[in-house]
Amino acid sequence: MSVTDSFPMDTGEEESEVTPLELFFDLVFVFAITQITRFLTTHLTWAGVVRGIALLAVVWWAWVGYSWLTNAIPAEEVLFQRSVILLAMAAMLVVALAIPRAFTADAVVFAAAYFVVRGLHVVLYGLATPPETRDAVLRLAPGFLGAPVLLIASGFVGETLQSAFWIAAIALDYGVARVRGVEGFHVQASHFVERHRLIVIIALGESIVAIGVGMAGLPLGNRLLLGVLAGFVLIATLWWLYFDYVTLAAERRLVRASDRERSVLARDSYSYIHLLVIGGIIFVALGIEQTVAHVGTALGVIPAVALCGGGTLYLCGHNAYRFRDHGTISVARAVVSIIAVLLIPVAVVVPSVVALLLLTALFVALAGYETVRSEDRRVVRSE
């Protein structure tokens, strides 16, 4: 089955648009993503990478919860609901501020603020949704609230136990929706997809910020300018690969699904699989930042893995997204993801700007090939 097989000709749905409150709410996640990138930059060890991934996992799951919540209720229109969302924003700001020391001095502050974010989500879901949805969220509440409790406990133990508590918290949080299911939740498809498109834009914006961070205080010579432009072209190509046609096909698939199937598809394709897409962007951003900061020397192993492996993770996320929605993959994207991994040993011996140029050329070639040769793209873009 191709990505075009499941397109509806007409959705016939009347759905709410993404509101200014939702866009405002996402600003704290802009800051949180920036803080995670900063954490990775200052912890360029394998342990630091694992912790950065853990931070991304918990921050992402908080955003996911509120993307489902604001999809279900008119949060901007009701004063009480608007106030709770703003309060959750304040708590999420504290979470973001604590990220640089989330495993050391600010571990308890980070986890306690995170508990408030997640607790307000469950409370508002319980008070503002119909009985069927309220029962659904209460079914998942032990995981949604138990995970932050485990993170709080992790702030009072040693490093080994702290890692165990974090693993248990993430497994509980992500696992409860898989084990207990999402029956009872209802998804406005186009609104839901638009929220996720916007969070991808936010992550890509962080990649542009990373260019500025990496070159801070450096004179804009020819080599650095080349690295900056290559980084921008790579980011623009990541945008192209996501927005050109695949996300359009995925939206139509979600709209076409029955109500029960739609909630499961939304959980799998967006709540779970989009973490790979966002993670790939963040790691590419780290690689770009390290490239422009050390434009004349070779990348270290971890920055090289971040740059090239981040590109691979991004494309693997796309293929997982497509496979879950349509049962197919893009062979071209699979091949390029493998080639990107093979560039890692090259990236640690050539000047960083050369490694960035090679990866950028690879992704531009992929985007160009699909734009010219993809039959799926042609059908989607002509709808």
N, C-alpha and C positions, 0 to 999 in steps of 0.2 A: 504493500500500500504506500502510495506517495503522499507527500504533505498536502496535495491538492484534493485527495479523494474525499475528504470529510468536510469540505467547505459548504456552508449554507449559502443560498443565494440572497436570503433576506432574514435578518435576525428577528425583526419585529419587536424588539425589546425597548422599553422606555426605562432608562437608568439614570441615576444621578451622576453628575460630573464630579471630578475631584475638587474638593472645596479649598478655599484659602486656609481654613483651619488645618486641614491635612497637610498642605504645603508648609505651613508654619511649623507644624509638629515635626516635620521631617528635618527641619533645620538643626535640631539637637543631634540628629543622627549624622548630619554632615560633620558636625564637630566630633562626634564619637568616632567616625571613620578616620578623620584626620588624626585623632589621638592614637588610634590603633596603628596607623602608618608610622607615626612618631615613635610609638613603642617598639615597633619592629626595627626602625632605623637605629635606635639606641640599644637594641638587644640583638645584635647580629651574631647569634649563636643558634645552634639547633634547638636548645632548650627555649631560647627566646622566640624562635619561630613557632614552636608548639604552643607556647603560651599566647602568642599573638593570634594563632588560629582559635584557641579556646575563647579569647576575648571576642573575636569576631562572631563566633558561634552564639555566645550569650546575647551580645548586642543585636545580632540579626534576629534572634528568636523573639526578643522584645518588640522589635519593629514589626515582625510578622504578626504577632498578636494584635497589635493596634491596626494593622492593615485589614485584618478580618473584622475587627470591632467597628471601625469607621465605615466599612463596607455594609455593615448590618444596621447601623443606627444613624439618624440625622444629627450627628454630634454638634454641628455648628448652629443648628436651629433652636436647640433647647439649652437654656441658660445653665442648668445644672450639669448637663453632659459636657458642654463647652468648658465649664469650670474644672471638671475632673480631668479633662484632656490637658488643660493648661497646667494643672497640678502635676500630672504625670510628666509633662515636659520639664518642669522644674526638677523633679527627682531624676529624670534622665540626664539633665545637665550635670548633676552631681556625679552620676555614674561616669559620664564622659571625663569630667575633671579628675576623677580618681583612677582612670585607666593607666597612666604611667606608673603608678605604685599599687596596682590592683592585687599584686601578689606579695607585697611587703607592707609598708607603713599604712597604706590606705585600704588594706584588704577588707576590713570590716565595714568601713564607710562605703566602699564600692558595693559590697553585697547587700548592706542594709538599704541603700538607695535603690538598688535593683529590685529588692523585695517590694518596696513601695510601688515602683513602676508596674510590676507584675500583679501586685495586689489590687491596685486601682483598676487594672484591666479586667480582672475577674469580677470585681464589685460592680463596675459599670455594665459589663455584659449581663450580670445577674439582675440588675435593676431595670435596664432599659430595653431588654429584648423579650419577645413572646415566650410562653412557657416551654415550647419545644426546644428553642435555642438555649434558654436558661438551663434546662436539664442537661443539654449537651455540654455546655461549658462547665457545669458543676461536675459532670463525669470526668472532665479533664483537669479540674482544679487541683487535685492532689499532686499531679506532676507539675503544673504551672506554679504552684506555691511551694511545693517540697523542694524543687531545685534551688530557688533562692535561699531557702533555709540551709541547705547543704553548703552553699557558698558562704553564708555567714559563719557556719561552723568551721569552714576551712581557714578562716582568719585567725583561729585560736590554736592551731596545731602546727606541727613542724612541716618542713617542705615536702617530705614523702607523703604524709597523710593529706596534706593540702592538695597535692596532685590527684590523689585518689578521690577526694571529695569533689573536685572539679569534674573529673571523668564521670563520676556517678551522677552529678547534677545535670550535666549535658545529656547523658544517656536517658535519664528520667524525663527530662523536659522534652526531648525530641521523640522519645519512645512512646509517651503516653498517647499522643495523637495517632500514632501508627497502631498501637495495640488496642486502644479503646474506640478508635474510629472517629469520624467527623459527621456521623449521621445527626441530623437536627440543625446543622448549620446551613445557611442559604447564602449563595454567592451571586452578586451582581457582576456578571462576567466582564463587561467592558470596563467598568469602574475598577474592578480588581486588577485587570491587566494594566490599566493606565497607572495605577499606584506603583506597580513593579517596574514599569518603564521609567517612571520618574526616579525611583531609587537607583536604577542603573545609571541614569544621567548624573545623579549625585556622586556615585562612585567614580564615574569618568571625570567629573569635575575635580574630584580629589586628585586624580592622576595629573591634571593640568597644574594644580597647586603644587604637586610634588616637583614639577620642573622648576618652579620658582624657588622652592626650598632648597633644591639641590645646587642651584647656581648662586645662591645668596652670597653676596660679597665678592663674587668672581668677575673679572673683566670679561666682557663679551667678545672674545676673540673668534677667529674663524672656526676653530675646532669645536669650541663650546656652542657657537651658533648652529653648527651642523648637528650637534647632539640635541639641542633644543628643538630644532625643526624636525629631526627624525622622531623624537619623542612625541611631538604633536601629531605627526602623520600616523604614527602607530596608534595613538589614542583615537584619532578620527577613524581609523580603520576598524578598531574595536567597536566603535559606534555603528559604523556601516554594517558590519557583520551581524549585529543584533537587530538593528532597526530596519534594515533594507526590506526584508520579507519574512524571515522566520517568525518573528513575534506577531506579525499580521496573521500568518497561518495559524499560529497557536491561539490567538484571540478567537478566530472563527471556530476553531475546534472546541474551545471552552463554551462559547455561546451555544453551540449546537448540542452540547451534552444535556442530558436530563438533570433535574435538580440534584438528585442523590449522587449521580456520577460526577457532576460538576464540582461538588465539594471535595470529593476524593481527588479529582484531577487537579484542583486548585492547590490542595495540600501537597501533592507529589511534585507537580511541575513548578510551582512557584515557591511554596514555603520551604520545601526541601532542596530541590534541584537548583534554584536560583542562588543558593548559598555558594555553589561552585562558581557561578558566573561572577558574583560580587567578589569572592575570594580571589579569583583569577585577576580581576581588575586591580585589586589592592596590591597583589604581589607584583604585577607589571609596574604599578606606580612606584613601588619600592625599588625595583630594578632601574627604572628611569631616573629616579632621584639619585641613586648611587652612581649611575653613569655620568650624569651631568656634574656631579660633585667631584668625580675623578676621571675626567674625560680623556686624559692622556695615558692612563694606566689600565691594566687589565682588571676586570672585576674579580672580587673574591668569590669563593665557591658559593656562599649563601646568596649574595646578590645575583650571581649568574643563574642560580636555580630559580630565584624569585622572578627574574626577567623572562627567561625562556620557559621555565616551568609554569609561571603564571599564565603565559600565553597558551600553553597546553591545557592547563586547568580550565581556562576560559572556553576553549573550543570543546573540551570534553563536556563541560556544562551545557553547551549548545546541543551537542549530540544526545546527551541524556535527556534534555528537554524535548527534543524532537522525537526520540524513541518512545518516551512516555506518552506523548501526545498522539503520534502517528504510527509507531511501530517501525520506523525506518531511521537510518542515520545518513549523514552526508559523508560519503567516502572521501571527498576532497578535504573536508575539515579533519577527518581522522588521519589522513596522510600528513597534513600540515602539522597537526599536533605531535605526531611522531618526529617529524623533522625538527620541530622546535626543541624537543628534548635532546636530540642529537647535536644541537648547537651549544649545549651547556659546556662540554669540554673545549669547544672552540672559544667560547666567551671568557674562559679563564686564562687564555694565553694571548689573545689579540687585544689591542686597545679597546676600552669599553665602548667608545663611539662606533667602532667597527662592528662590534657585536650587536649594538642597537640597530645599526643600519641593515645588517643581515636579517635580523628578526623582522624589522619593518618591511623590508623588501619581500620577505616570505608572506607576510600577512596581506600586503598590498596585492601581491600576485594572486592570492586566494580570493580576495574581494573582486579583483578584476575578472578572474576566471568565472566566478559565479554570476557576476553581472552580465557577462557576455554569453555564457554557455548554459546557465541553469534554466531548464524548462520549468521547474517548480517556481522559480522566481518570476518568470515571464507570466505564468498563469496568475500568481498571487497579485502581482502589480497591475494586472489588467482587470482585476475584479472591481 
